[in-house]
Amino acid sequence: MILVRVLLIFSALFLAGIGIAFLVTRDRKYLRLGGRFFQAVLVALVCYGLFYVFSRVLLL
């Protein structure tokens, strides 16, 4: 669980930095990078959630 919290904190900081970089440069590559990174974090969180649910169901 602590790993998920660390992942969320660093992801939020990274996305905030990407947002600031886009606002400063107005280069759309930062939006694409942020979108891809957000998708990767979302997939990682869904995988963790499925693992958690399956482990709770199988260990009952």
N, C-alpha and C positions, 0 to 999 in steps of 0.2 A: 504494500500500500504506500509505503514511503517513496518507492520508486515512481509511482504514478504522480504523487504530489510534486516531486522534483521535476518530472517531465512537464507537468502543467505549468510550473513556475517558469522554467527555462523557455518553454514554448510561448508563453505570454510575453516574456521579455523579448524574445526573438521577433515575434510578430509586431510588437510595438516598435522595435528598431526598424523593421521593414517598412512599417507605415510612415515613420518619420523620414526614412530615406526616400520614399515615394513623394512625400510632401515637399521635400527639399529639391529633388531633382526632376520631378514630374516624368520620370522614366517608367514606362509600364512593365519593364522587366521585373521590377520589385513586386508588383502586384501578382505577376505570374509565379514568382518564387514564393511569395507568401501564400498563395492559393495552393500550390503543390505541397508546401510544408504543412499547411492546415489539414489537407487531405491525409497526409501521412500520419499526422498525430491522431486524427480521427480514427483511422484504420487501426492504429496501435491501441487506442482506448477501447474500441469495439472488440478487438481480439482479447484484451485483458478482461473485459467484462464477460465475454463468452467463457473464457477460461475459469473465471471466478464462479460463474453460475454452474458450469458443468462440474467443477470440483465440489461445490456445495451439494449438488444433487447426487453425485456419485458417492460422496462420503456420508450420506444420511443413513 
